[in-house]
Amino acid sequence: MLDHLDEWLSEAEAAAAAGKTVRTLRLWRSRGVGPPYTRFGRTIKYRKPAFVAHYRQSEIKPHRNRLSVTK
């Protein structure tokens, strides 16, 4: 019945998953950047699917431009 609560990460869990500190997540929130979050009173939670989607959208896919060499 409460399975839907399993899809939320605490602030500490989200920081660990991202390899950041809780302080960094708080700084990002104050700047309006970083993954989306929800406030439950004074508690911050991150929804797992949105958290993962944020990082997937932030991926940088490097590409190499080949220089054409004319002889």
C-alpha positions as a Markdown table, in Angstrom:
| # | Residue | x | y | z |
|---|---|---|---|---|
| 1 | Met | 0.0 | 0.0 | 0.0 |
| 2 | Leu | 2.9 | 2.4 | 0.7 |
| 3 | Asp | 5.0 | 1.2 | -2.2 |
| 4 | His | 4.8 | 4.6 | -3.8 |
| 5 | Leu | 6.8 | 6.0 | -0.9 |
| 6 | Asp | 9.8 | 3.9 | -2.0 |
| 7 | Glu | 10.3 | 6.1 | -5.1 |
| 8 | Trp | 11.5 | 9.0 | -2.9 |
| 9 | Leu | 15.2 | 9.7 | -1.9 |
| 10 | Ser | 16.1 | 11.6 | 1.2 |
| 11 | Glu | 18.4 | 14.5 | 0.9 |
| 12 | Ala | 21.3 | 12.3 | 2.2 |
| 13 | Glu | 20.4 | 9.5 | -0.2 |
| 14 | Ala | 20.2 | 11.8 | -3.2 |
| 15 | Ala | 23.6 | 13.4 | -2.3 |
| 16 | Ala | 25.2 | 10.0 | -2.0 |
| 17 | Ala | 23.7 | 8.8 | -5.3 |
| 18 | Ala | 25.0 | 11.9 | -7.1 |
| 19 | Gly | 28.4 | 11.7 | -5.4 |
| 20 | Lys | 27.9 | 15.1 | -3.9 |
| 21 | Thr | 27.4 | 16.4 | -0.4 |
| 22 | Val | 24.1 | 17.5 | 1.2 |
| 23 | Arg | 25.6 | 21.0 | 1.4 |
| 24 | Thr | 26.1 | 21.0 | -2.4 |
| 25 | Leu | 22.5 | 20.0 | -3.0 |
| 26 | Arg | 21.4 | 22.8 | -0.7 |
| 27 | Leu | 23.5 | 25.3 | -2.6 |
| 28 | Trp | 22.1 | 24.1 | -5.9 |
| 29 | Arg | 18.5 | 24.5 | -4.5 |
| 30 | Ser | 19.3 | 28.1 | -3.3 |
| 31 | Arg | 20.6 | 28.9 | -6.8 |
| 32 | Gly | 17.7 | 27.2 | -8.6 |
| 33 | Val | 19.7 | 24.5 | -10.3 |
| 34 | Gly | 20.1 | 20.8 | -9.9 |
| 35 | Pro | 17.6 | 18.0 | -9.8 |
| 36 | Pro | 13.9 | 18.7 | -9.1 |
| 37 | Tyr | 12.8 | 18.2 | -5.5 |
| 38 | Thr | 9.8 | 18.4 | -3.3 |
| 39 | Arg | 9.4 | 19.9 | 0.1 |
| 40 | Phe | 7.4 | 18.0 | 2.7 |
| 41 | Gly | 7.2 | 20.6 | 5.5 |
| 42 | Arg | 10.9 | 21.1 | 6.3 |
| 43 | Thr | 11.9 | 17.8 | 4.7 |
| 44 | Ile | 13.4 | 17.7 | 1.2 |
| 45 | Lys | 12.8 | 14.7 | -0.9 |
| 46 | Tyr | 13.9 | 13.8 | -4.5 |
| 47 | Arg | 11.6 | 11.6 | -6.6 |
| 48 | Lys | 13.9 | 8.8 | -8.0 |
| 49 | Pro | 12.6 | 8.9 | -11.6 |
| 50 | Ala | 12.9 | 12.7 | -11.9 |
| 51 | Phe | 16.3 | 12.6 | -10.2 |
| 52 | Val | 17.6 | 10.0 | -12.7 |
| 53 | Ala | 16.0 | 11.9 | -15.6 |
| 54 | His | 17.8 | 15.1 | -14.6 |
| 55 | Tyr | 21.2 | 13.5 | -14.8 |
| 56 | Arg | 20.4 | 11.7 | -18.0 |
| 57 | Gln | 19.4 | 15.1 | -19.6 |
| 58 | Ser | 22.6 | 16.6 | -18.3 |
| 59 | Glu | 24.8 | 14.1 | -20.1 |
| 60 | Ile | 27.3 | 15.6 | -22.5 |
| 61 | Lys | 28.0 | 13.3 | -25.4 |
| 62 | Pro | 31.4 | 14.2 | -26.8 |
| 63 | His | 31.9 | 14.1 | -30.5 |
| 64 | Arg | 35.0 | 14.5 | -32.6 |
| 65 | Asn | 35.1 | 16.6 | -35.6 |
| 66 | Arg | 37.4 | 15.2 | -38.2 |
| 67 | Leu | 39.3 | 17.8 | -40.0 |
| 68 | Ser | 39.4 | 17.2 | -43.6 |
| 69 | Val | 42.9 | 17.3 | -44.9 |
| 70 | Thr | 43.3 | 18.2 | -48.6 |
| 71 | Lys | 46.4 | 17.3 | -50.4 |
